[in-house]
């Protein structure tokens, strides 16, 4: 009888120990999530807003994206690059929105106002307001828009952009170079002629 009692005590203590570990792991997970949210939420909002041109829609997509990201964390899904994973979720949600509704007018970008990031990474040697520059960027082929935005405005590394887009670093590097050149040409009224090329 004494042996059985000792075994039960050990099992109880093991269960309590595992329970404490689970609570601590959950707290660590939540802390890491909120830190990640603080670091990436503004950039994700700018990224989504650029695509949908509507603040409320962008806020909804950002919220949904972080919710899905959190569920992946709780499920202990292996995430090699957290930022690329989050932005891929958001990109897919933007695409889903476009499938369900017509694309918003480019004019809303100026009408609603845009909180331009303070980075000085946009490589364009012309003095032009940000709203107009973003409108022009929206006229580029889709494959250029995202790569140029992430590199020039958000200052992502080429490697992170390649992972996010599911392309090789080589392809992304060429796409960024040609996209920026085409963006500059359209801003200055030149004909880059890149729209006829495939990258």
PEWOCOR-V44841 format. One record per run of one state. SS is the DSSP state (helix for helix, strand for strand, loop for the rest). FROM is the first residue (numbers start at 1). TO is the last residue. Records with the same first field share a line. If there is no record, write none. Layout:
# PEWOCOR-V44841
SS->FROM-TO + FROM-TO
This chain:
# PEWOCOR-V44841
loop->1-1 + 53-54 + 75-81 + 101-106 + 113-129 + 138-141 + 154-157 + 166-168 + 188-193 + 197-199
helix->2-52 + 55-74 + 82-100 + 107-112 + 130-137 + 142-153 + 158-165 + 169-187 + 194-196
